[in-house]
Amino acid sequence: MSGNIIGFDHALVGVQDLEASWETWKNLGFTLCPRGKHIGWGTANYCIMFPDDYIELLGIVDASQFVNNLDVFLEEHGEGLLGMAFASDDIPKLAERLDGEPQDLKRLLELPEGTVEPRFKLVHPPKGTLPGLSGFFCQHLTPELMRQPDWLSHPNSARRIAAITVAVDDMDAAIGAYGNVFGADKIHQDGDEAEVMTGIGQIYLVPASDEAGLIRLTIEVYDLRATAAYFIDTGIDFRHSAKGLSVDPKEANGANVTFI
């Protein structure tokens, strides 16, 4: 752990139609939690839970309320990978170090036995803190509400978020910036690329060939052959590569997702 940062907390995928995205990711072989609604905001989500991190499908359900620029992202980029939240065990201390402002957030989680309210503390650091990445930091205040055993088993064999890939315009500047956040000793450069060890999960920094940004989500599975068999059985469009199995972005609300 580096400076109250534990590692990955969750990856965010921005979607136009939240209910349709539930069906899309279910078809990919994921088990999804019941729907959540952010209190005081116009956004809601479905989450795909792993033991230590998760994927959040985020959509707008009330455009008249605060949507944290999700509408701008969807208008400018379309659906796809939106950002990354990193886990922290002390948001106030981390906020002080990163020159950010702590924020409290609650959401309604619609369970069969009744609605519960998971609570969080967040900090969004100043723009440019993590070049190429819309990133923020999250501390769960009610972790016992976040996971149930049935939510952690996925037909496609998925077990965790292994890595994200971020395209950056200036590699030297990015290495310096990520080093300031995670620690210079957590970064390993290999030629014109670099790897950042976050604690839980890795960030791969690559030179931007077009627009800088979050360009890939890598999911580790228990059995890659079982994953491929599931995709074949369900008609998911995917391809084999040296890095694993990559699904066509149209199968994942515009997100580039690789399974390893």
N, C-alpha and C positions, 0 to 999 in steps of 0.2 A: 504494500500500500504506500502511496506517495502523497503526503500533504493532505490527509483526510479523504483521498480518492481511493475507492476500492476497486473500480473497474467498470465494465459495462453494467448498466441498469436496464435500459430498453432502447430498441431502435424504433423509429416512427416512420410509418408509411402514410402519406396523405392520400385520401380517396375522395372521389366525388359523391359516391352513393354508398353510405356506410352499410346498409343492409345487403346490398349486392356484393360488397367486399367480403362479408361473412361467408357467403356461398363460394366465392372465388378461392379463398384460402382454405376452406373446408375441402374443396376439390383437390387442393394441393397436398392434402393429407395431414392438415393440422387440426388439433382440437382447440376450439375457441371458448373463452370464458363468456359468461353472460354479459350483456351490454352494460357499459358504464357511461355516466353523464357527469361532466364537470360542473360543479355547483357554481353558479354565477357567470359561467361562460356559455357560449353557444356551440360548444363542441361535445362530441360523445365518441366512444371508442369500443372496439372489441380487442381483447388481448389474447396473445398466444404465449402461454407460460412455460418456462423451463425452470429447473431448480434454482438457478442463480440470476437469470435475466429473462427478458421477454420481448416480444414484438407487439407494438401497438398500432392498430389500424385506426386512424383518426379522421373523422369526418365532421362536417358542419350540419347541425340539426336545427339551429336557430340563428340565421344570419343577422338578426337585429341585435344580438349580444356580442360580446367580445369573443373573437375567434383567433386571436394571437397570430394574425397575418396568414392563417391557413388559406383564406380566400385569395390572397395575393399570390401565394405559392401555386395554387391550382390554376389560377389565371395565367401566370407567366410560364409555368413549367409543365402543367398537367399533373396527372397522378404519378406517384413514385416515392422514392426514398426522400424523406423530409428532414431527418436529423437524428441525433444520437444523444441519449441521456446517460450520464455516468453516475454511478452510485457513490454516495458519500456517507460517512458516519458522523459528520459534524458540519452541517451547512453553514451555521453562523461563522465558524472559524474559517471555513473555505471561502465564504463570501468576502470576508475581510482580506484574505490573501489575494483574491482575484478581482478586488474592487467591484464587487457586485452587490446587489440588494436582495437579502433573503425574502422569500415570498411563501405564504401559506396557501395550500390548495387542497380542496376536498372533492371527491366525486361520489356519486351514487352508484352502487353496484347492485344490479337487480338479480338477486339470488332467488331460487324457488321458495326458500323458507322465509324470505323477506328481504327488504333492501337494507344494505349496510353502507357505511361511509368510510372508505379508506382515506387516510389523511397523509399529506406529504409536506415537506419543506423543499423549496426549489431555489436555485440561484442561476440566473442567466448572466454570464460574464459579458463585459463590453465586446462589441463587434470587433472581430479580428483576433480575438484571443486564441481561437482555434481556426487557422486559415483553411478555407475550403469547406468548413463544416459548421452547420447550425447545431451547436452543441450546448447543453446545459447540464446541471448537476442536481441530483435528487436524493433526498433522504426519506425513507419510509417510516412514518410514525406508527403505523398499524400493520406491520408486516404479516401478522397472523391472518389478515383478511385477504391477502393477495394471492394465496395459492391453496388449492385443494388437490388431493392426490389424483383425482380423475382428470384434472386439467393438464397434468404433466405427461400423459401418455399420448403419443401422436402416431397415427397409422403410417406415416412416411419415415418413422424412425428418428425424427429430429430430437436432439438433446440439449443444444445450447447455441448461442451466437458465438462463433469462433472468431470472426474478424469483420471489420469494415474496411473498405478501400476508399480513400479520399484523394481526389485529383487537386493539385495545388499549382499555382502559377509560378511561385518562387520557392524552390526546394530549400535553399539555405535559410530563408526567412521562416519557412514553416518549421524546420527542424528547431530553430531557436525558440519559436513560439510554443511548440508542443513540449519542448524541454522545460520551459518556464512553468508549465502546468503540471506535467507528469514527472519531471526530473530528467536532467540531461543524461543520466546514467541509464535511463529506460529507453533510449533511442539508439538504434543501430542502423547505420547507413550502409547500403550496398549499391555502389555505382550511383545511378541517378534516382534511386528509390530509397525509402527508409521504412523501418518498422518501429512502432511505438508499443511498448509493453505497458498496458494500463493496469494490470493486476488480474482482472478477469477480462480476457479478450485482447486482441491485438488490432492496432490501426496500421494499415499499409498506406504510406504516402507515395503517390506516383505523380510524375509530371502531367499537367493538364494538356491534352491534345486539342481540346475545344474549350468548354467552360469548366472552371473549377467547381468542385462540389463532391458530395457523397455519391459514389458511382456503383458501389457493389456491397451487398450484404452476404456474408458467408456463414452458412449454417452447418454445424457438425452433427452427424447422425451416428447412430449405433452401428448400422449395417448399410453400407452404400448399395449393395446388391438388392437389399430389400427395398430401398428407396426407389431404385430404377424399376424394379418389378411393380411397385405401386403405381409409378407414373405410367408404365406401359398399360397396366390394367385399367387405369382411369382415363387414358387418352391424353395425358399431359404432354405438351410439346417440349422436349428437352434434348440436350446434346451432351455427349461425353467430351471432356477436354482434359488436359494435363492437370487442371486444378480440381476436377471433380465432375459433377453433373450440374449443368446450367439450364434453367428453365427460361423459356421465352418470356420477356417482360410482360407480354399481354396476358400471361397466365397468372401474374402477380401484381395487378394494378399498376403496371409500369415500372415496377422495381426489378433491378437486376439482382437475381438471387442465385447463388451457387451452393451446392450441397457437397460436403466433403466427408 
